[in-house]
Amino acid sequence: MAEDRGPEFDGVRIGRPATGGLIDAGYRTLADLPDDLTELLRLHGVGPKAVRMLQEARG
């Protein structure tokens, strides 16, 4: 079964392109993400807004 590439990543609504970029890079949950989320900006589809939303979700 294909992974959900919808607008939500681990419950955070960051948009379909950003979700796809994270999945393509091997990330599956918030816990999988690097400590420095700005590293994600190099991924296709992941922009500053998505990074900010992910940071807020991590607390």
Secondary structure, DSSP 8 states (H G I E B T S, - for coil): -----SSEETTEE--HHHHHHHHHTT--SGGGS-SSGGGGGGSTT--HHHHHHHHHHH-
